[in-house]
Amino acid sequence: MNIDPAQGPHTEAAAELSSQDTPSGPNPVSDDEIVSACLEHTRHLADQVIHGDDPHETASYIMGALLDVFATYDHAGGVYVVWGALTDWIELKPQEEALAKRHMVAAAREWLALDPHDDDAVRRYLTHWHDIVGYDGS
């Protein structure tokens, strides 16, 4: 999967799965398969945050990818908040861009180090990053 903006990053994982046809028609795709494809896509994007040219742009793609699983992945909203706050940091405080990008890289490294299907690991990640970005859950 790539991060081509023309394809709409938030629909790419789901579209790729649902377009797989069987002889009898479209292949029904389970919510679990869509969540797994989306999480794999976010892992690819997190790697791009670390190794790509523009962490800010790629962070926006992570947010978009999560839109496909808001109703089916319990942590989608929390992860979205982390990346939204990090992208907002650059937009609202451009003088702190270098610091915000360092935090994006750190958040991406930590995301890659965990199993996104492990609820406890994701909760710890979210608690840590919500503290860093100042999100109180209300």
C-alpha angles and dihedrals in degrees: 000000000000135000099241105157091210090065095053109243095220093062101036099090095045094042092051092052097043093048092064105109130204124200089265095051138275115002110244108237121208124226088244091057092049091048091048092049091048093048090050088050091050089051090053090048092048088055088052090052088058100041105023131091100250119033091181094059093045091048088059089056091053089056091049093049091055092059090078092061105036091114097041108035111065094210099045094101094048093049090045089055091053094052093039091054092047093051091044089052090064094042095047099037107029090168087067095049095118092052093046091050091051088053090049090054091048091049090049093050091050091048090053091049094059136066105245089207091059104093095197093050092049092047090053090048091050094046091051096046095040087056091050095049093040098245113155099182098247 
